[in-house]
């Protein structure tokens, strides 16, 4: 969220001013191939607002853009938890090919669980992915599904 609000200063806006930050975010979205008016909504930078709207395809497009842009990738990848090793993924993927091969960010709000990032695929390629499960009563079901997907893409 701090980075989000820092973006409000670019172009002379006031720090923390949503009207200043949205045009800067929209420029990045457009560079990633997500045109203005394609249905997204930016309410805050934490991802905790239920008024943020972005599709998994849009988020995946941002991940691809971040990977292709060396200047972004260099700074982004070290910030992502590693499957089975640290952060929110420390207790996941043990004894599977996904261990140490998933670099992703979790997200949770009431009824929603997500996992988005990169996987070292079993075919030697780096793959981006975005899984958003919603309408949940229990997050464990979503995390189990996410783990199965990650295991599959690291084995194939």
Buried (B, 14 or more C-beta within 10 A) or exposed (E): EEEBBBBBBEEEBEEEEBEBBBBBBBBBBEEBEBEEEEEBEBBBBEBEEEEBEBBEEBBBBBBBBBBEBEEBBEEBBEEBBBBBBEEBBEEBBEEBBBBBBBBBBBBBEEEBBBBBBBBBBBEEEEBBBBBBBEEBEEBEEBBEBBBEBBBBBBEE
